[in-house]
Amino acid sequence: MTSRDRVPGVRGGGAGARALLLAGALAAVSLAALVGIPGAASAYVPRAPILIVGDAAFTPDNGVTGGSGTPSDPYIIEGWDIDASAADGIAILYTTAHFVVRNVRVHSGFWNYVGVWLEGVQNGRIEGSVFADNADGVYVLNSADVTLTSNTITGSLWDGIRVDLSTRISLEGNDAQWNQFDGVSAYETTALAVTNNVVSNNDWGVYLWYVDSVTVAGNNASANNVVGIGFDFSANATATGNQLWDNDWGFDVSETSHLVVRENAVGRSTSDAVAVTGGTNLTFVQNTFVGTGGGLMMVGATNTLVYHNAFLGNAIQAADDPGANAWDDGYPSGGNYWSDYAGVDSCSGPNQNVCPDPDGIGDTPYVIDADSRDRYPLMSPAPGMTAKAGPTLGTDAPAMLRQIGEPAMMRGDAPDSGPVALPPTPGGPSGTAASNPGWLQGPLDTRSSVVRAF
């Protein structure tokens, strides 16, 4: 498997990737103008790029505006407008002192330089800043105890936020949209939390590979060119309460173990709501899969439990090859709700032979394929099948989703709580990403079961 011809920890790519980026640079500039990248506020003060190597380099000459480097009084770097066309905007290397980068704007690094580069860092925080038109917006390498919160990252030629070989990283409440590759990517990272971010209108929204002990919760990962949220070769992860609309694939899961996918809403995927290739000890519970080409499609997965989900109007509701998994939670907990289930509920009991005594479970199994079935299909959606705390459904919401009676975040809605809603995407009220500008085209690269074209 390759990842954009890049070696983790090494900036840049192969000759082919570089050529593609050069070809796409002007498109990225046009894209930035289209989406209205935040401009420099009057409070920003222009200055040269910042390089800090070691704790002793936290000085006023290096852009430090306050603090002493302790947990209660961290070094502060704030208020700067930095043109990164000739160097990484802010590079902080091999430090243990506590620091905060806030209210800065770093821009124009394009394909050569990142907005913020953190390497060998402990105890860092980046908040309330804007990173536009850089190679990566923020790159975290070999670091620990780093938080990124409430930042806007857009127009990156690689990733909005990229984390490699790190631990105890928190990414919360960031807006990472319109980046050429991933809104958020992480490689060989542990104890990672990706929560309440908008990671939409990228190539992949969130891409996690070889990660362990990860929480992905409350994100809006919609209208991405390929995948909303991807887990490859990862373990001990949860994905809870995310909204994934109008992607090619909602979730992509490959060779991953001990993953729980719970209370997510996945809709209008042109391919599958969830594509699973290999892996073991997976659980899918209380999710809604609506109006996709395929619902939950599994190949080679083992010891997987699927129950209390709602499958609503998918062209193919589900598939399981070779059929080594459980599609219900036994009796009386039951299985899943299927919009095309044609059975009736007249009886009860593990064998559905106590009649007449309806119990909310269909009397006959729902057949998924030749060797897979839901023995106890639900006659109505179970509580919690849609993501909670979303706004009122928009006018273009799939009709079947409204049957459930709980709101789910739709593109263009104003949220009552949670991440910032997406603006309408060019291409029509359905919010498809087909006419988004700026996507690079070139040789095929593969990520697990999904072919990635760029």
N, C-alpha and C positions, 0 to 999 in steps of 0.2 A: 504494500500500500504506500502511496506517496501522498504528500500534502503540499501541493502547489510547488513542487520541486524544491522545497525548503528543508533544511536540516534544522530541527529545533535548536534554538540558541544561536542561530546564525542568520543575520539579516540578509534579505534578498533572495533571489532564486536563480535557476538556471538560465541559459541564454534564451530559451524559448519563452519562459515566463517573463523575463525582462523585456523581450520584444513585444509581448502582449501588453505589458504595462505601459511601455512607451506609446504604443498605438492607442491605448485607452486614456492617456493622460488628459488630452483635451476634452474627451467625453466626460471625465470626472469633473473638470472645471465647469463644464456646462451643467452637469448634474448638480453641483454645489449651488450654482446660481438658481436652478430650478426650484430646489427645496428650501431656499432661503436660509442659508447658514447664518447663525447669529453674528452680527458684526461686532467690531470692537466698541465696547462701551466707553463712555467718556472717562470713566474711572481707570481704565487700563492705561498703563504707561509703557511705551515702546522700550525694549531693551534687547541686547544680544542674547543668544542662547546661553543656557546655564549648564555648567559642568561641575559636579561635586563628586570628588573621590575621597572617601573616608570622612569620619566625623569632623575632623579639624577643618574641613573645607566648607562647613556651614558658616559662611561669613557674609557680611553685607555686600562685599564685592561680588559674591556669587549669587546675589538675588535674595538673600535672606532678609526679611523685613522685621523679624522679631523672634522671641522665644529663646530658650536655653537648652532644648533638646531632651527635657525630662518628660515623663508621661503626663504630668500636670501642666507643663509649660513647653510644648513642643516647638521646635523651630518652625517658623512660618515663612512660606514663599507665596506671595499673593500680589495681585493687581497688575501683573505684567502682560503685555502684548508682545509675543515673540514670533518672529519670522524664522521658520525652520528650513529655509531653502538651502542653507549652507552647512547646517549641523543639526543634530537632534535638538529639539526645542529645550527640553530639560532632561539631563542625564544625571542620575544619582546612583553611585556605585559603591558597594562595599561599606555600608554604614549600619550602625546599630542604634544610633540616637533616634529619638522620636521626632517626626516631622510631619507637617501638613502642607500640601500644595493646594491652594484654593483660589477661586476667582481669577484664573489666568486664562488667556486665549493664546493657543499655539497653532500655527497654521503654515501652509505652503511647503511642507516637507516633501510632498508628492511621493515619487517612488523611491527616494533615497534616504529620507530621514523620518524618524518617528516623532510624535508629539512629546511623549514622556517615556523615557527608558529607565526602568528600575532594575538593577542587577546586583545580586548579593546584598539585598537590603532587608532590614528588619524594622518593624514599627513605623511604617509609612502610611499616609492617608492622602488621597487625592479627591477633592470635592468641589462641586459647584463650578466646574471649568468647562471650557469649550475647546475641542480639538478637531480641526477641520482641514481636510486635504493634505494629510500626511501619509507616510507609508503604512504604519500602524498608528492608531490614535494613542494608545497606551500599551507598552510592552513590559511585562513583568517576568523576570528570569531569575531562577535560583534564589528566590526570596521567600520571606515568611512574615506573617502578621501584617498583611497589607490590605487596606480597604479602599475601594473606589466607589464613591457614592454621588449621585445627583449631578453627573457630568453629561454633556452632550458630545457625542463622537460621530462624525459624519464625513463622508467623502474620502475615507481611507482607501488607499490603493491596495492594501492587504486587509487587515482585520481592524475592527473598531477597538476591541480589547483583546489582547493576546497574553496568555499566561502559560509559561513553560517551566517544568521542573521546580515547582514551588509548593508551599504548604500554608494552610491557614490563611486563605485568601477569601475576601468577601467583596462581591460585586452587587451593589444594591441601588436600585432606583436610578440607573443610568438610561440614557436614551441613545442607543447605538443603531442608527438607521443610515441607509444609503451608502454602506461600505461595500467595496467591490467583492470581498469574499465573505468573511464571517463577522457577524455582529460581535460575538464573543467566541473565542476558541481557547481551549486549555489542553495541554499535553503533559502527561506524567506528573500530575498535580494531585495532592491529597488535601482533605479537609477544605473543600471548596464550596462556597455558597453563592449561587446565582439567583437573586431574588428581586422581584418587582421591577424588572427592567423592561424597556421596550426594545426589542431586537428584531426589527421588521425591515422589509425592503432591502435586505442584503442578499447574498448568494445563499448562505446558510445563516439561520438566526443564531443558534448556539451549537457549537461543535466540540464535543468532549471525547478525547481518545486517550486510552491508557490512564484514566483517572480513577481515584479510589476515595470513597467517603465523600459523596457529593450530594448537595441539595439544590434542586432546580425548582423554584416555586414562585407562583404569582407573576410569571413573565407573560408579556404579549409578544409572541413570536409568529407574526402573520405576514403574508404577502412577500415571503422570501422566494427567491428564484428557484431554489431546489428544496431545502429541508428546513422545517421550523426548529426542531431540536434533535440532535444526533448524539448517540452514545455508541462508541466503538471500543471494543477491547477494554471495557471498564467494569467496575465492581462496586457493590455497596452504595447504591445511588437511589435517590427518590426524585420523582418528578410529580409535583402536586399543584393543582390549581392554575395551570397554565392555559392560555388561550392561543390556539394555533389555527388560523384561518387563511385560506387562499394560498397555501404553499403547494408545491408539487407533491411533496410528502410531508405529513405532519411530524411524526416521530420516525427516525431511522435508528434501529437498534441492531448492532452486529457484535456477535461473540462477547456478549456482556452477561454478567452474572449478578444475582442478588439485587435486582432492580425492581422497585415498586413504582408503578405509574397509576396515580390516583386522582380522581376528580378533575381531569383535564377536559376541555372542550376542543374537539378537532373537527373542522368542517371545511367543505368545499375543496379538498385536496384533489388536484387533477389526477394524481396517481393514488396513493394509499394514505389513509389516516395514520396507520402504523405499519412499517415494514420491518420484520424481524428476521434476521439471518443468524442461525446458530444461537448459542447462549443457553444458560440454564438458570433455574430458580428465579423466574420472572413472574411478577404479579401485575395484572391489569384489573383495576377495580373502580367502579363508580365513575367511569369516563363516559363521555358522549362522543360518538363517531357519526357524523351526519353529512350526507350528500357528497361522499367521496367516490373515487373510482373503485377503491377497495377499502374495506373497513380495517380489520386487524388481520394482516397477512403474515403467516409464520412459515418459515422453511428451516428445518433442522434444529428448532428449539426443543429443549427438554425440561421437564419438571416445571411447567408453566401453568399458572392458575388464572383463569379468566372468569370473573363473575360480577354481577350487579352493574354491568355496563349497559348503555343504550346504543343499539345499532339502528340508525334511522336512515333509510333510503339510500344506502350505498349500493353502487352497481353490483358489486360482489360484497356481501356482508362480511365474510371471514373465510379464511382458508388455513389449513394446518397440515403440513407435509413433513414428516410421515404420520402425524396424528398421535403424538406421544404426550398429549397434554390434557388438562382438565378444563372444561368449559362451563363448569358450574361448581358451586360450593357445597354440594350435597343437599340433603333434605333435612330441615325445612328452609334453610337459608336460600337455596335456589340458585338459578343461573343468571341469564341476561335477558334484557328486553330486546326483541327483534321486531322491527316494524312490519316485516312480511310473514310473521308467524301466522299460520292459518288454523291452528288447533283451538280447542275449546277448554274451558275449565269447569268440569262438573264434579271432579273427584279430588281426593286428597290421599296423603300417605306416601311413603317412599316408593311404592309401586303404583301410585295413583289409582288405587282400586277400592278406595272407601267412598262409596257413592250412595246418594248424591251428597257431596260435601266439598264444595269449591274452596280452594285455599290460596288463590292468587297465582297458582302455578299451572301451566298447561298440562293437560293429561297425557300428551305425547311429546317425545323429544323434538327438538329443532335440529334438523340434519344440516351440518356444515359442509361436509364432504363425505366421501366413501367410508372413512374411518374416524370421523370426528363428529361429535354431537353434543348438544347441550341437553342434558337429561331433564332439567327442570326449568324450562323457559318461563320467564315472568310474563304475566298478562298485562302489567303496566310497569312503567319505570320505577325503580327503587329510589328512595330518598337519597339525595346527594349525587345523582347521576350527572348533573350539570354543575359547572363551576359557580361557586357562590360569589356574592359581592360584586357582581358585574352590573352594568347599567341596563336600562330598558332596551329590549331588542329593537334594532333598526327596522325600517320598512322592508329591507331586502333580506330579512332573516328567513331561513328555511322554515316553511310552515310546520314541518314535523317537529322541529325543535321547540316551537311554541307550545306543543302539546304537553311538554313536560311541566310547564308552569313555573319554572325558575329562570331568572334572567341569565344571559351569558353575553360577554363583551363582544360586540361586533365592530368591524372596522368603521371608523368615522363617528362612533358614538362618543359622547362626553361621559367619562366614568364618574360614578358617585364616590368611588374610592379606588385606590390602586394606581397602576402606572398610567402615564399620559396616553390618551387615545390616539390612534393613528389618524392622520388626515386622509381624505379621500385620495385614492390612487388614480393616476391617469389611466383611462381605459374603461371607465363606466362605473355605475353605482354598485355593481357586484363586487368591486374591489379586487379584480384580478390584477396580476402583476405583468400581464403580457406585454403591455406597452411601456413598461418602465425603461427609461433610457440608460445608457451607460454600461450595460452588461457586456463584459468581454466575451468574445467567441474565439474558439481555438481548439486544440487537441483535447480529446476526452481524457479525463482522469476519473478514477473510481474510488469511491468511499463505500466500502462494504457493499450492500445490496443496491445502492443507488448510484447511477452514472451521473457524474458531475461534468457538465459542459461549460468550459470557459476558455 
